[in-house]
Amino acid sequence: MDTDDKLIVSKAFDTVSIAERQYICKTMGFLNPHQAAVVRREISRKIPSDISVEFYGGYKDAERCLFICFPEYLEPDYDSIISVLEITARDIDKMSHRDYLGSLMGLGIKRENIGDILPLEDRCYIFTKSDISGYIIDNLLKIGRHGVKICKRSLSEITVPEKKTEQVRTTVSSLRLDCILSGALNMSRGRAAELIRAEKVQVNFETADSISKMLSPDDLVSVRNFGRFKVAEIGGLTRKGRYGIIIEKFI
């Protein structure tokens, strides 16, 4: 584990310890999928028998999730833990995920206090830790140059649409990152290698540091300014010795 992962794991153990000692529901900040996977792996066999843990981000299949610890006899009140802020505006279609996140960070809010940001056609849902929702409502008056209205919703009020994906079938000579990136985004391997070396590519939320990194099914690849895709399936070799793969591109 690197230093950042060790710090996350240490905080997770502290969270479990507080929940156990004080008999309360205790959370730590929102984790991205990589961080959540590290915490799951490191604490899975070390959780006290009378403590339950959950990873929950406010809706099914949330990407960023809170780590929630509580005595097994308690039932967490999720609406007191996670708030959903509904953003509406006249120019809502001109605002991107980056705009929302940048405006929130501009208020001095740490990333760990913000969950998923879901821009939709006529609104945007922002999931936050409940203890900062009031501050956001009082102070987030604009997204970029656009005035906005904010309304707090309960988790049961909202409907989160399924993520839209497009399947791409292609063949690659190798399961290396540069090869799959080239096939998925229809670019040359040289261009794919440039993006990786420029640290513009992440695999499972970690910056890729090698063009020869081997990918596996379910790996999530994010490319700055190009979006993200998942390696949905890796088939066998074709007659020409190439791998048939299925890519799911997020639209």
KEKE-3310 file (N, C-alpha, C; in steps of 0.2 Angstrom, whole numbers, plus 5000, padded with zeros to 4 digits):
npx = (5004:5002:5007:4995:4985:4987:4984:4971:4966:4970:4962:4949:4950:4950:4937:4929:4933:4929:4915:4913:4917:4909:4896:4889:4883:4895:4904:4916:4924:4918:4923:4932:4930:4942:4948:4938:4939:4952:4950:4940:4947:4958:4952:4942:4944:4945:4936:4926:4915:4903:4900:4894:4897:4896:4896:4890:4882:4871:4862:4858:4872:4881:4895:4905:4906:4901:4910:4902:4900:4892:4884:4878:4865:4859:4850:4855:4851:4849:4846:4850:4863:4868:4865:4855:4856:4847:4850:4844:4843:4842:4851:4855:4859:4872:4881:4894:4900:4913:4911:4902:4909:4920:4915:4910:4922:4928:4921:4928:4926:4930:4935:4932:4920:4910:4900:4894:4891:4878:4874:4859:4847:4838:4841:4853:4859:4867:4877:4880:4889:4878:4881:4886:4877:4869:4878:4882:4869:4867:4878:4882:4879:4881:4885:4899:4897:4883:4868:4860:4847:4844:4838:4835:4833:4825:4832:4823:4815:4821:4825:4836:4843:4848:4865:4870:4877:4888:4891:4906:4914:4929:4945:4961:4979:4986:4983:4988:4988:4990:4986:4973:4967:4969:4961:4948:4946:4948:4961:4978:4991:5002:4997:4989:4999:5005:4996:4995:5008:5008:5001:4987:4978:4968:4967:4955:4954:4967:4981:4988:5004:5012:5013:5012:5004:4994:4977:4961:4945:4932:4940:4941:4943:4948:4950:4957:4947:4942:4933:4926:4928:4923:4931:4922:4922:4933:4938:4942:4957:4958:4959:4970:4977:4973:4965:4948:4938:4926:4920:4913:4907:4905:4892)
npy = (4994:5011:5027:5036:5026:5019:5028:5030:5017:5017:5027:5021:5010:5018:5023:5011:5008:5019:5017:5005:5007:5018:5014:5019:5025:5027:5037:5038:5049:5051:5038:5034:5021:5013:5016:5011:4998:4995:4997:4988:4976:4976:4977:4967:4955:4959:4965:4969:4957:4962:4973:4981:4984:4996:5001:5014:5025:5033:5029:5014:5006:5017:5027:5034:5031:5031:5025:5016:5013:5003:4997:4981:4980:4992:5002:5011:5028:5034:5046:5055:5054:5055:5068:5074:5085:5095:5103:5116:5126:5140:5138:5125:5115:5119:5116:5107:5091:5094:5108:5109:5102:5110:5122:5118:5115:5127:5133:5129:5116:5099:5086:5073:5075:5075:5066:5057:5066:5070:5075:5079:5080:5091:5094:5093:5081:5081:5072:5073:5073:5074:5084:5095:5100:5111:5122:5122:5124:5137:5145:5141:5149:5151:5142:5142:5155:5155:5157:5148:5137:5128:5114:5103:5086:5071:5054:5044:5051:5054:5048:5039:5038:5024:5022:5027:5017:5012:4999:4993:4983:4975:4971:4967:4967:4964:4964:4975:4991:5002:4996:4992:5005:5011:5004:5005:5019:5022:5027:5030:5019:5026:5038:5035:5030:5042:5049:5042:5043:5056:5057:5057:5046:5035:5020:5011:5022:5025:5033:5029:5022:5015:5011:4998:4991:4978:4974:4969:4960:4970:4981:4999:5012:5029:5043:5058:5071:5063:5054:5039:5021:5004:4988:4976:4963:4950:4940:4925:4921:4926:4920:4926:4929:4939:4947:4946:4959:4967:4983:4994:5009:5024:5035)
npz = (5000:4996:5004:5005:5004:5016:5026:5024:5027:5041:5046:5044:5053:5065:5064:5066:5078:5086:5084:5091:5104:5109:5106:5094:5078:5066:5054:5041:5028:5011:5000:4985:4973:4972:4985:4993:4990:4995:5009:5012:5009:5019:5032:5033:5040:5053:5059:5074:5081:5085:5078:5063:5046:5032:5015:5008:4996:4995:4985:4975:4968:4969:4965:4973:4990:5008:5022:5034:5050:5063:5079:5079:5083:5080:5068:5054:5051:5036:5030:5039:5038:5025:5013:5000:4987:4977:4962:4952:4937:4925:4915:4915:4907:4903:4912:4919:4926:4931:4933:4944:4954:4955:4960:4972:4979:4979:4989:5000:5003:5007:4997:5002:5008:4999:4989:4975:4960:4950:4935:4927:4914:4917:4930:4944:4955:4970:4981:4998:5014:5028:5037:5032:5023:5025:5025:5012:5005:5010:5004:4991:4978:4965:4950:4942:4932:4933:4940:4953:4960:4975:4983:4996:4997:5002:5003:4998:4990:4977:4961:4953:4937:4927:4923:4907:4894:4880:4870:4864:4852:4849:4843:4850:4850:4861:4879:4885:4893:4884:4872:4873:4876:4864:4855:4861:4861:4848:4843:4839:4844:4848:4851:4862:4871:4874:4881:4892:4897:4900:4912:4911:4912:4921:4930:4938:4946:4950:4945:4930:4928:4918:4902:4898:4907:4912:4908:4915:4916:4920:4924:4926:4916:4915:4906:4904:4897:4888:4893:4901:4902:4903:4905:4899:4894:4890:4877:4869:4859:4842:4825:4820:4831:4840:4853:4857:4863:4873:4876:4887:4885:4894:4892)
capx = (5000:5006:5005:4988:4980:4988:4981:4964:4965:4970:4955:4944:4951:4948:4930:4927:4935:4924:4908:4913:4918:4904:4890:4886:4884:4900:4906:4921:4922:4916:4928:4931:4930:4949:4949:4934:4942:4958:4947:4937:4952:4962:4948:4937:4944:4947:4930:4923:4909:4896:4900:4892:4900:4893:4898:4884:4883:4865:4858:4861:4878:4884:4902:4908:4902:4903:4911:4898:4901:4887:4883:4874:4858:4857:4849:4857:4846:4853:4845:4854:4870:4869:4860:4854:4855:4845:4852:4841:4845:4840:4856:4858:4863:4878:4885:4897:4902:4919:4909:4899:4914:4925:4911:4910:4929:4929:4919:4933:4924:4935:4932:4929:4913:4906:4899:4893:4888:4875:4871:4854:4844:4834:4843:4859:4859:4874:4876:4885:4888:4873:4883:4889:4872:4866:4883:4881:4863:4868:4883:4882:4874:4882:4889:4902:4893:4876:4864:4856:4843:4846:4833:4837:4828:4827:4835:4818:4812:4824:4825:4843:4843:4854:4870:4870:4883:4888:4896:4910:4917:4935:4951:4968:4985:4988:4979:4991:4984:4990:4983:4966:4965:4969:4955:4942:4945:4949:4966:4984:4994:5007:4993:4987:5005:5006:4991:4997:5014:5006:4997:4980:4974:4968:4964:4952:4955:4974:4985:4992:5011:5015:5009:5012:5000:4989:4970:4957:4938:4929:4944:4938:4948:4946:4955:4955:4944:4939:4928:4928:4925:4925:4933:4917:4923:4939:4936:4948:4961:4956:4964:4976:4981:4971:4960:4942:4936:4920:4921:4907:4909:4900:4890)
capy = (5000:5018:5031:5038:5020:5017:5033:5028:5011:5019:5031:5016:5007:5022:5023:5005:5008:5023:5014:5000:5010:5023:5011:5024:5024:5032:5036:5042:5052:5047:5034:5032:5013:5011:5017:5007:4991:4994:4997:4981:4971:4977:4977:4962:4950:4962:4969:4965:4953:4965:4979:4980:4990:4996:5006:5017:5032:5036:5025:5008:5007:5024:5026:5036:5028:5032:5019:5017:5007:5004:4991:4977:4981:4998:5003:5018:5033:5036:5053:5059:5053:5058:5073:5075:5092:5096:5109:5118:5133:5141:5136:5119:5111:5122:5115:5100:5088:5098:5115:5108:5100:5116:5127:5116:5115:5134:5135:5126:5109:5094:5081:5068:5077:5076:5060:5057:5072:5067:5080:5076:5085:5097:5095:5089:5079:5081:5069:5076:5072:5079:5090:5101:5102:5118:5127:5122:5128:5145:5148:5139:5153:5150:5137:5146:5161:5154:5157:5141:5136:5122:5111:5097:5080:5064:5049:5041:5056:5054:5043:5040:5034:5020:5025:5025:5015:5010:4993:4993:4976:4977:4966:4970:4963:4963:4966:4980:4997:5006:4993:4993:5012:5013:5001:5008:5026:5023:5031:5026:5017:5031:5043:5032:5030:5049:5051:5038:5046:5063:5055:5058:5040:5032:5013:5010:5028:5026:5036:5023:5024:5011:5009:4990:4988:4973:4975:4963:4962:4975:4987:5005:5017:5035:5047:5066:5074:5058:5050:5033:5015:4998:4982:4972:4956:4948:4934:4921:4923:4925:4916:4931:4929:4945:4946:4950:4962:4971:4989:4998:5017:5028:5041)
capz = (5000:4997:5010:5005:5006:5023:5030:5023:5032:5048:5048:5044:5059:5070:5064:5069:5086:5090:5084:5096:5111:5110:5104:5090:5071:5065:5047:5038:5022:5005:4997:4978:4972:4974:4992:4996:4989:5000:5016:5012:5010:5025:5038:5032:5045:5059:5062:5080:5079:5087:5074:5056:5042:5026:5010:5005:4994:4994:4980:4972:4963:4969:4964:4980:4996:5014:5026:5039:5056:5069:5082:5075:5085:5077:5060:5052:5048:5031:5029:5044:5037:5018:5010:4992:4986:4970:4959:4946:4935:4918:4910:4918:4902:4901:4918:4919:4933:4933:4936:4950:4959:4956:4964:4979:4981:4980:4995:5005:5005:5006:4992:5006:5011:4993:4986:4968:4957:4945:4931:4923:4909:4920:4937:4946:4961:4973:4987:5003:5021:5030:5042:5028:5018:5026:5023:5004:5003:5011:5001:4984:4974:4958:4947:4937:4931:4932:4947:4954:4966:4979:4987:5000:4996:5005:4998:4995:4985:4971:4956:4949:4931:4926:4919:4900:4891:4873:4869:4858:4851:4845:4844:4851:4849:4868:4885:4888:4893:4878:4866:4874:4875:4857:4852:4864:4859:4841:4842:4838:4851:4850:4855:4869:4875:4876:4886:4899:4900:4903:4918:4910:4912:4927:4930:4944:4950:4951:4939:4927:4927:4913:4896:4898:4913:4909:4911:4917:4915:4925:4926:4924:4914:4914:4902:4904:4891:4883:4897:4904:4899:4907:4901:4900:4893:4886:4874:4867:4853:4835:4821:4819:4837:4843:4858:4856:4869:4873:4880:4889:4886:4898:4888)
cpx = (5004:5003:4998:4983:4981:4985:4973:4962:4965:4964:4949:4944:4949:4941:4927:4928:4930:4917:4908:4913:4912:4897:4886:4887:4889:4902:4912:4919:4921:4923:4927:4932:4937:4950:4945:4936:4948:4955:4944:4942:4956:4958:4943:4938:4946:4942:4927:4916:4902:4896:4898:4895:4896:4896:4892:4885:4877:4860:4862:4867:4881:4892:4906:4904:4905:4905:4907:4899:4895:4887:4878:4866:4855:4855:4850:4851:4850:4852:4848:4861:4872:4863:4860:4852:4853:4846:4848:4843:4842:4845:4859:4861:4870:4883:4887:4898:4908:4916:4906:4904:4919:4921:4911:4917:4930:4926:4923:4931:4929:4931:4929:4922:4908:4906:4898:4889:4885:4871:4866:4852:4842:4836:4850:4858:4866:4873:4882:4884:4883:4875:4885:4883:4870:4871:4882:4875:4864:4873:4884:4877:4875:4886:4893:4899:4886:4873:4860:4852:4844:4840:4836:4831:4830:4829:4829:4814:4814:4824:4832:4842:4849:4859:4870:4877:4882:4893:4900:4914:4923:4940:4957:4973:4987:4983:4982:4987:4984:4986:4975:4963:4965:4963:4949:4941:4947:4955:4973:4987:4999:5003:4991:4993:5006:5002:4993:5003:5013:5002:4990:4975:4974:4965:4962:4954:4962:4977:4989:4999:5015:5011:5008:5008:4995:4982:4966:4950:4936:4934:4940:4943:4945:4952:4952:4953:4942:4934:4931:4925:4927:4926:4927:4918:4929:4938:4943:4952:4957:4961:4970:4979:4979:4966:4954:4939:4929:4921:4914:4909:4903:4898:4888)
cpy = (5006:5022:5033:5032:5018:5022:5032:5022:5013:5023:5026:5012:5011:5023:5017:5006:5013:5021:5009:5003:5014:5020:5016:5022:5030:5031:5040:5045:5048:5044:5033:5024:5010:5011:5012:5000:4990:4993:4990:4976:4970:4976:4971:4957:4953:4966:4965:4962:4957:4972:4977:4986:4990:5001:5008:5024:5036:5033:5019:5010:5014:5023:5028:5034:5030:5025:5020:5011:5008:4997:4987:4977:4987:4998:5010:5022:5036:5043:5057:5059:5057:5062:5073:5082:5092:5103:5110:5125:5134:5138:5129:5114:5113:5120:5108:5098:5093:5105:5114:5107:5106:5121:5125:5116:5122:5137:5132:5119:5104:5089:5075:5069:5077:5069:5061:5064:5070:5073:5077:5081:5091:5098:5092:5087:5078:5078:5071:5073:5077:5085:5096:5103:5109:5123:5127:5126:5135:5148:5146:5143:5153:5144:5140:5153:5161:5153:5150:5141:5129:5120:5104:5092:5075:5059:5045:5045:5055:5048:5044:5035:5030:5023:5022:5023:5012:5005:4994:4986:4978:4971:4970:4965:4960:4966:4972:4987:5001:5003:4994:5000:5014:5010:5004:5015:5027:5028:5027:5024:5022:5036:5041:5032:5037:5051:5048:5041:5053:5063:5058:5052:5037:5025:5012:5015:5029:5028:5030:5026:5020:5010:5001:4987:4984:4974:4969:4965:4966:4981:4993:5010:5023:5039:5054:5068:5069:5053:5044:5027:5009:4992:4977:4965:4955:4941:4930:4924:4922:4921:4920:4932:4936:4943:4950:4952:4966:4977:4992:5005:5020:5034:5047)
cpz = (5000:5003:5011:5007:5013:5028:5030:5028:5039:5050:5048:5051:5065:5070:5067:5076:5089:5090:5090:5103:5113:5109:5100:5083:5069:5057:5046:5031:5016:5002:4989:4978:4974:4982:4996:4996:4994:5007:5017:5013:5016:5031:5038:5038:5052:5062:5068:5078:5081:5083:5066:5052:5035:5022:5006:5003:4993:4989:4978:4967:4963:4968:4971:4985:5003:5017:5032:5044:5061:5072:5079:5077:5083:5070:5058:5049:5042:5029:5034:5043:5030:5016:5003:4991:4978:4967:4953:4944:4928:4913:4913:4913:4900:4907:4917:4926:4935:4936:4943:4956:4960:4960:4971:4982:4983:4986:5001:5007:5003:5001:4996:5008:5005:4990:4978:4966:4951:4940:4927:4918:4912:4927:4938:4953:4964:4980:4992:5010:5024:5034:5038:5023:5019:5024:5015:5002:5004:5007:4994:4980:4967:4956:4941:4937:4931:4939:4947:4960:4969:4983:4990:4999:5000:5000:4995:4990:4978:4967:4952:4943:4931:4922:4912:4897:4884:4873:4863:4858:4847:4846:4845:4851:4856:4873:4888:4888:4887:4872:4867:4874:4868:4854:4855:4862:4852:4839:4841:4844:4853:4854:4862:4874:4878:4881:4893:4902:4903:4909:4917:4910:4919:4926:4937:4949:4953:4945:4936:4926:4922:4908:4895:4903:4909:4912:4911:4916:4921:4927:4923:4922:4912:4911:4901:4897:4886:4887:4900:4901:4904:4903:4903:4900:4889:4884:4873:4861:4846:4831:4820:4825:4841:4848:4856:4862:4868:4878:4881:4890:4889:4894:4893)
residu = (MET:ASP:THR:ASP:ASP:LYS:LEU:ILE:VAL:SER:LYS:ALA:PHE:ASP:THR:VAL:SER:ILE:ALA:GLU:ARG:GLN:TYR:ILE:CYS:LYS:THR:MET:GLY:PHE:LEU:ASN:PRO:HIS:GLN:ALA:ALA:VAL:VAL:ARG:ARG:GLU:ILE:SER:ARG:LYS:ILE:PRO:SER:ASP:ILE:SER:VAL:GLU:PHE:TYR:GLY:GLY:TYR:LYS:ASP:ALA:GLU:ARG:CYS:LEU:PHE:ILE:CYS:PHE:PRO:GLU:TYR:LEU:GLU:PRO:ASP:TYR:ASP:SER:ILE:ILE:SER:VAL:LEU:GLU:ILE:THR:ALA:ARG:ASP:ILE:ASP:LYS:MET:SER:HIS:ARG:ASP:TYR:LEU:GLY:SER:LEU:MET:GLY:LEU:GLY:ILE:LYS:ARG:GLU:ASN:ILE:GLY:ASP:ILE:LEU:PRO:LEU:GLU:ASP:ARG:CYS:TYR:ILE:PHE:THR:LYS:SER:ASP:ILE:SER:GLY:TYR:ILE:ILE:ASP:ASN:LEU:LEU:LYS:ILE:GLY:ARG:HIS:GLY:VAL:LYS:ILE:CYS:LYS:ARG:SER:LEU:SER:GLU:ILE:THR:VAL:PRO:GLU:LYS:LYS:THR:GLU:GLN:VAL:ARG:THR:THR:VAL:SER:SER:LEU:ARG:LEU:ASP:CYS:ILE:LEU:SER:GLY:ALA:LEU:ASN:MET:SER:ARG:GLY:ARG:ALA:ALA:GLU:LEU:ILE:ARG:ALA:GLU:LYS:VAL:GLN:VAL:ASN:PHE:GLU:THR:ALA:ASP:SER:ILE:SER:LYS:MET:LEU:SER:PRO:ASP:ASP:LEU:VAL:SER:VAL:ARG:ASN:PHE:GLY:ARG:PHE:LYS:VAL:ALA:GLU:ILE:GLY:GLY:LEU:THR:ARG:LYS:GLY:ARG:TYR:GLY:ILE:ILE:ILE:GLU:LYS:PHE:ILE)
# end
